[in-house]
Amino acid sequence: MIIVSSVMNGLEGQLKDRILGSVPQVIVTPNQPLQNWQSFIDEVKQLDKVVAVSPLVQTQAMIQSSNGLSGAQLYGIDPDYGQEAQLLDGKLIQGDLSLLTAGEYGVFLGADMARNLDVGLGDKVRLYSGKGVMFSPLGPVPSQRNFRVVGLFKMGSVVDGALAFVHYADGARLMRKNPAQLHSLRLFLEDPFQANQVSEQLKQTFDEVTVDDWHRNYGHLFAAVKMEKRMMSLMLSLIVAVAAFNIVSALVMMVVDKSADIAILKTQGVTTPYAMAIFVVQGMLNSIIGLIIGCAIGLLLAFNLTTLLSELGLSLLGPGVVLPVLIVPQQISAIVVGTILVSLLATIYPAIKAAQIQPAETLRYE
């Protein structure tokens, strides 16, 4: 249970970092664009669990190169606000966030998208915005503009083929919006899983705003991981239950084998609660010894799982991919406490059987 739960926590944490670290965790959109919006940003920053805030424009876009066409979720960000620099820190393959300046019309693409479009640094791509459509005699014409690829990033998840970043002002112009106005805010949270609480707090604090969070687009991924964790926990709990039945059967056999001894002890004045306590202590002693050994082996393997798999030549996630392991002390404590409780319950039935032994009946033929 320790090993599997630690690996599942690691996979969830990796997914959380690679996806929720790159997409907006909470988006606040005023019903009307704000001209003097610094005070609004300061108010939002004061909310609990909010680490940083930055302006944002977003749209569904098509990115066209001379070799291909790809759909993307386009985010216009301002590197001078929030945690945009930390967002791509360590994830940039090429380029630097300082190259994302207003008026230069630079774009950062995910590594998978750049490969699909067959583009690299300095190449020109054309962005078509789903917002800012104009109508002409020939029908609706999407807003479009040439951008230059100034950076490539790799998050190590599905967003590498679906995300693109431009400067806030350039993104606003692409969507035919006023770059001097605030259209949306992107919130960075202490924990992305607190997005629901922050969203409710925003709705209660501000009246004329629309609030959205990551659950709408990526909630199904984490729901699937959560369900998988629950199913794994259920399966492993059944193993613990089998071990508990082994305790029950071993103690029942001991009661049958030692029934004459128990009867003699009762004739010498041993009380029923004391007779029950003998088997409870016996069962719990075995359980605690097994628990200590199991915890030691489980933690040792969990801490060194990557090294062990490497020595054995095994690669569960593919060549060069490290199996993530995250040990949560609260979870280990829950496993320990749960095991002790199950073991205690397993000793009750044999203890009751021992307490029900009648000395006269048992020693009749001795």
C-alpha positions as CSV (number, residue, x, y, z in Angstrom):
1,M,0.0,0.0,0.0
2,I,2.8,2.4,0.8
3,I,4.6,1.8,-2.5
4,V,1.5,2.0,-4.7
5,S,0.0,5.0,-3.0
6,S,3.4,6.8,-3.2
7,V,3.6,6.2,-6.9
8,M,0.0,7.2,-7.5
9,N,0.6,10.4,-5.5
10,G,3.7,11.1,-7.6
11,L,1.8,10.6,-10.9
12,E,-0.9,12.9,-9.7
13,G,1.6,15.5,-8.6
14,Q,3.4,15.3,-11.9
15,L,0.2,15.7,-13.8
16,K,-0.8,18.6,-11.5
17,D,2.6,20.4,-12.1
18,R,2.7,19.8,-15.9
19,I,-0.9,20.7,-16.7
20,L,-2.2,23.0,-13.9
21,G,1.2,24.8,-13.8
22,S,0.8,25.9,-17.4
23,V,-2.9,26.6,-17.8
24,P,-4.9,29.3,-15.9
25,Q,-6.0,27.9,-12.6
26,V,-8.7,30.5,-12.1
27,I,-9.9,33.1,-14.6
28,V,-11.8,36.3,-13.6
29,T,-13.5,38.2,-16.3
30,P,-15.2,41.6,-15.6
31,N,-18.5,42.0,-17.4
32,Q,-17.1,45.2,-18.9
33,P,-13.4,45.7,-19.8
34,L,-11.7,47.9,-17.1
35,Q,-9.7,51.0,-18.0
36,N,-8.2,51.7,-14.6
37,W,-7.7,48.2,-13.4
38,Q,-4.7,48.3,-11.0
39,S,-7.0,48.7,-7.9
40,F,-9.0,45.7,-9.1
41,I,-5.9,43.6,-9.3
42,D,-4.8,44.7,-5.8
43,E,-8.2,43.6,-4.4
44,V,-8.0,40.2,-6.0
45,K,-4.5,39.7,-4.7
46,Q,-5.8,40.1,-1.1
47,L,-7.9,37.0,-1.3
48,D,-6.9,33.9,0.6
49,K,-4.9,31.2,-1.3
50,V,-4.1,33.6,-4.2
51,V,-0.4,33.8,-4.8
52,A,-0.2,36.1,-7.8
53,V,-2.4,37.7,-10.4
54,S,-1.7,38.7,-14.0
55,P,-3.7,40.1,-17.0
56,L,-4.9,37.6,-19.5
57,V,-6.6,37.4,-22.9
58,Q,-7.5,34.0,-24.3
59,T,-9.0,32.6,-27.5
60,Q,-9.2,29.4,-29.5
61,A,-6.9,29.9,-32.5
62,M,-5.5,28.2,-35.6
63,I,-1.8,28.4,-36.2
64,Q,-0.6,28.0,-39.8
65,S,2.9,27.5,-41.0
66,S,4.1,26.8,-44.5
67,N,4.1,23.1,-43.6
68,G,1.0,22.6,-41.6
69,L,-2.0,23.8,-39.6
70,S,-2.8,23.2,-35.9
71,G,-5.5,24.3,-33.5
72,A,-4.4,25.8,-30.2
73,Q,-5.5,27.5,-27.0
74,L,-3.9,30.9,-27.2
75,Y,-3.1,32.8,-24.0
76,G,-1.9,36.5,-24.0
77,I,0.2,37.0,-20.9
78,D,2.2,39.9,-19.5
79,P,5.7,38.7,-18.3
80,D,5.9,41.7,-15.9
81,Y,3.0,40.4,-13.8
82,G,2.3,37.3,-11.7
83,Q,4.5,34.2,-11.9
84,E,4.8,34.0,-15.7
85,A,8.6,33.7,-15.5
86,Q,8.3,30.8,-13.0
87,L,5.6,29.3,-15.2
88,L,8.1,28.5,-18.0
89,D,11.2,28.3,-15.8
90,G,13.0,25.0,-16.5
91,K,10.5,24.1,-19.2
92,L,11.9,26.3,-22.0
93,I,13.7,24.3,-24.7
94,Q,14.7,27.4,-26.7
95,G,14.2,31.1,-26.3
96,D,13.7,33.3,-23.3
97,L,10.6,34.9,-21.8
98,S,12.2,38.4,-22.2
99,L,11.7,38.0,-25.9
100,L,8.0,38.2,-25.4
101,T,7.6,42.0,-25.7
102,A,4.6,44.1,-26.8
103,G,4.6,45.1,-30.5
104,E,7.1,42.4,-31.5
105,Y,4.4,39.8,-32.2
106,G,6.4,36.9,-30.8
107,V,4.9,33.5,-29.9
108,F,5.9,30.6,-27.7
109,L,4.8,27.2,-28.9
110,G,4.7,23.8,-27.3
111,A,7.4,21.4,-28.6
112,D,4.8,19.0,-30.0
113,M,3.0,21.7,-31.8
114,A,6.2,23.1,-33.3
115,R,7.1,19.6,-34.5
116,N,3.7,19.2,-36.1
117,L,4.0,22.6,-37.8
118,D,7.7,21.9,-38.7
119,V,8.8,25.3,-37.4
120,G,11.7,26.5,-35.2
121,L,13.0,29.7,-33.7
122,G,12.7,32.7,-36.0
123,D,10.1,31.1,-38.3
124,K,6.9,32.9,-39.2
125,V,3.5,31.5,-38.4
126,R,0.0,33.0,-39.0
127,L,-2.4,33.1,-36.2
128,Y,-6.2,33.1,-36.8
129,S,-8.3,34.1,-33.8
130,G,-11.7,32.8,-33.0
131,K,-12.5,36.2,-31.6
132,G,-12.5,39.5,-33.4
133,V,-14.2,38.1,-36.5
134,M,-15.1,40.8,-39.1
135,F,-17.9,40.5,-41.6
136,S,-17.3,41.3,-45.3
137,P,-19.3,40.9,-48.5
138,L,-17.8,37.5,-48.8
139,G,-18.8,36.5,-45.3
140,P,-17.1,36.4,-41.9
141,V,-13.3,36.9,-41.9
142,P,-11.3,35.7,-38.8
143,S,-8.8,38.1,-37.3
144,Q,-5.3,37.1,-38.3
145,R,-1.7,38.2,-38.0
146,N,1.8,37.0,-38.6
147,F,3.8,36.1,-35.5
148,R,7.4,35.0,-35.2
149,V,8.4,32.0,-33.1
150,V,10.6,33.3,-30.3
151,G,10.5,30.3,-27.9
152,L,9.7,26.6,-27.5
153,F,8.6,25.0,-24.3
154,K,8.0,21.4,-23.1
155,M,5.7,20.7,-20.2
156,G,5.8,16.9,-20.7
157,S,2.0,16.6,-21.1
158,V,-0.8,17.0,-23.6
159,V,-0.6,20.8,-23.4
160,D,2.6,20.7,-25.4
161,G,0.5,20.2,-28.5
162,A,-2.3,22.5,-27.6
163,L,-0.9,25.7,-26.0
164,A,0.6,28.9,-27.3
165,F,1.7,32.1,-25.5
166,V,1.9,35.6,-26.8
167,H,2.3,39.0,-25.2
168,Y,-0.9,40.4,-23.6
169,A,-1.0,43.5,-25.9
170,D,-0.3,41.5,-29.0
171,G,-3.0,39.0,-28.1
172,A,-5.5,41.8,-27.5
173,R,-4.7,43.3,-30.9
174,L,-5.1,40.0,-32.6
175,M,-8.6,39.7,-31.0
176,R,-9.3,43.3,-31.9
177,K,-9.5,44.4,-28.3
178,N,-8.0,47.4,-26.6
179,P,-4.7,46.4,-25.0
180,A,-4.9,49.2,-22.5
181,Q,-8.0,47.7,-20.9
182,L,-8.2,44.7,-18.6
183,H,-10.2,41.9,-20.2
184,S,-9.5,39.0,-17.8
185,L,-7.3,38.1,-14.9
186,R,-5.3,34.9,-14.4
187,L,-4.9,33.8,-10.8
188,F,-2.0,31.7,-9.4
189,L,-3.0,29.7,-6.3
190,E,-1.2,28.1,-3.5
191,D,-2.7,24.8,-4.5
192,P,-4.6,24.4,-7.8
193,F,-7.0,22.0,-6.2
194,Q,-8.3,24.9,-4.1
195,A,-9.8,26.5,-7.3
196,N,-13.4,25.8,-6.3
197,Q,-13.1,27.5,-3.0
198,V,-11.4,30.5,-4.6
199,S,-14.0,30.7,-7.3
200,E,-16.8,30.8,-4.7
201,Q,-15.0,33.5,-2.8
202,L,-14.6,35.6,-5.9
203,K,-18.3,35.3,-6.7
204,Q,-19.2,36.4,-3.2
205,T,-16.7,39.3,-3.2
206,F,-17.2,40.8,-6.7
207,D,-20.6,41.2,-8.3
208,E,-20.0,42.0,-12.0
209,V,-17.5,39.3,-12.8
210,T,-17.5,35.9,-14.5
211,V,-15.3,33.2,-12.8
212,D,-14.0,30.1,-14.5
213,D,-11.3,27.5,-13.5
214,W,-9.4,24.6,-14.8
215,H,-12.0,22.0,-13.9
216,R,-14.0,22.8,-17.1
217,N,-11.2,21.7,-19.5
218,Y,-9.0,19.4,-17.4
219,G,-11.2,18.2,-14.5
220,H,-11.9,14.8,-16.2
221,L,-8.2,13.9,-16.2
222,F,-7.9,14.4,-12.5
223,A,-11.2,12.7,-11.8
224,A,-9.9,9.7,-13.7
225,V,-6.7,9.7,-11.6
226,K,-8.7,10.1,-8.4
227,M,-11.0,7.1,-9.3
228,E,-7.9,5.0,-10.2
229,K,-6.4,5.8,-6.8
230,R,-9.6,4.8,-5.0
231,M,-9.8,1.5,-7.0
232,M,-6.2,0.7,-6.2
233,S,-6.8,1.5,-2.5
234,L,-9.8,-0.8,-2.5
235,M,-7.8,-3.7,-4.1
236,L,-5.0,-3.3,-1.7
237,S,-7.4,-3.1,1.2
238,L,-8.7,-6.5,0.2
239,I,-5.1,-7.8,0.6
240,V,-5.1,-6.3,4.1
241,A,-8.4,-8.0,4.8
242,V,-7.0,-11.4,3.7
243,A,-4.1,-10.8,6.1
244,A,-6.6,-10.1,8.9
245,F,-8.4,-13.4,8.2
246,N,-5.1,-15.1,8.5
247,I,-4.8,-13.6,12.0
248,V,-8.3,-14.8,12.9
249,S,-7.6,-18.3,11.7
250,A,-4.2,-18.5,13.4
251,L,-5.7,-17.3,16.7
252,V,-8.7,-19.6,16.5
253,M,-6.4,-22.6,15.9
254,M,-4.4,-21.5,18.9
255,V,-7.5,-21.3,21.1
256,V,-8.4,-24.8,20.1
257,D,-4.9,-26.1,20.7
258,K,-4.6,-24.3,24.1
259,S,-8.1,-24.8,25.3
260,A,-7.0,-27.2,28.1
261,D,-4.4,-24.6,29.2
262,I,-6.9,-21.9,29.2
263,A,-9.3,-24.0,31.3
264,I,-6.5,-24.7,33.9
265,L,-5.7,-21.0,34.1
266,K,-9.4,-20.3,34.7
267,T,-9.5,-22.8,37.5
268,Q,-6.6,-21.0,39.1
269,G,-8.5,-17.7,39.0
270,V,-7.8,-16.1,35.7
271,T,-10.8,-13.9,34.8
272,T,-12.6,-13.8,31.5
273,P,-11.4,-10.3,30.5
274,Y,-7.8,-11.4,31.3
275,A,-8.2,-14.5,29.1
276,M,-9.5,-12.4,26.3
277,A,-6.6,-9.9,26.7
278,I,-4.0,-12.8,26.2
279,F,-5.2,-13.4,22.7
280,V,-5.7,-9.7,21.9
281,V,-2.1,-9.0,22.9
282,Q,-0.9,-12.1,21.0
283,G,-2.6,-11.0,17.8
284,M,-1.6,-7.4,18.1
285,L,2.0,-8.3,18.8
286,N,2.2,-10.2,15.6
287,S,0.4,-7.4,13.7
288,I,2.7,-4.6,15.1
289,I,5.9,-6.6,14.3
290,G,4.6,-7.2,10.7
291,L,3.5,-3.5,10.5
292,I,7.0,-2.3,11.5
293,I,8.7,-4.6,9.1
294,G,6.3,-3.7,6.3
295,C,6.6,0.0,6.8
296,A,10.4,-0.2,6.9
297,I,10.5,-2.2,3.6
298,G,7.8,-0.1,2.0
299,L,9.4,3.2,2.7
300,L,12.8,1.9,1.8
301,L,11.6,0.7,-1.6
302,A,9.5,3.8,-2.2
303,F,12.5,6.1,-1.6
304,N,14.7,4.0,-3.8
305,L,12.2,2.7,-6.4
306,T,13.7,4.6,-9.3
307,T,17.2,3.3,-8.5
308,L,15.9,-0.2,-8.1
309,L,14.1,-0.2,-11.4
310,S,17.1,1.2,-13.1
311,E,19.3,-1.5,-11.7
312,L,16.8,-4.2,-12.8
313,G,16.7,-2.6,-16.3
314,L,13.0,-1.9,-16.1
315,S,11.3,1.2,-17.4
316,L,7.6,1.3,-16.7
317,L,7.0,4.7,-18.3
318,G,9.3,4.4,-21.2
319,P,13.1,4.9,-21.7
320,G,14.6,7.8,-19.8
321,V,11.3,8.6,-17.9
322,V,11.7,8.5,-14.1
323,L,8.8,7.0,-12.1
324,P,7.6,9.8,-9.8
325,V,7.2,9.0,-6.2
326,L,5.6,11.2,-3.6
327,I,5.4,10.1,0.0
328,V,2.6,11.8,2.0
329,P,3.1,11.5,5.8
330,Q,-0.7,11.8,6.4
331,Q,-1.4,8.9,4.0
332,I,1.3,6.7,5.7
333,S,-0.2,7.5,9.1
334,A,-3.7,6.5,7.8
335,I,-2.3,3.2,6.5
336,V,-0.7,2.5,9.8
337,V,-3.7,3.4,11.9
338,G,-6.0,1.5,9.5
339,T,-3.8,-1.6,9.7
340,I,-3.8,-1.5,13.5
341,L,-7.6,-1.1,13.7
342,V,-8.1,-4.0,11.3
343,S,-5.7,-6.2,13.3
344,L,-7.5,-5.3,16.5
345,L,-10.8,-6.2,15.1
346,A,-9.4,-9.5,13.8
347,T,-8.4,-10.5,17.4
348,I,-11.8,-10.0,18.9
349,Y,-13.5,-13.1,17.7
350,P,-10.7,-15.5,18.8
351,A,-10.5,-13.7,22.2
352,I,-14.3,-14.2,22.7
353,K,-13.9,-17.9,21.8
354,A,-11.2,-18.2,24.4
355,A,-13.3,-16.4,27.0
356,Q,-16.2,-18.8,26.4
357,I,-14.2,-21.9,27.4
358,Q,-15.9,-23.7,30.3
359,P,-13.2,-25.4,32.6
360,A,-15.5,-28.2,33.7
361,E,-16.5,-29.2,30.1
362,T,-12.9,-28.9,28.8
363,L,-11.2,-30.8,31.6
364,R,-13.8,-33.6,31.9
365,Y,-11.7,-36.1,30.1
366,E,-8.2,-34.8,31.1
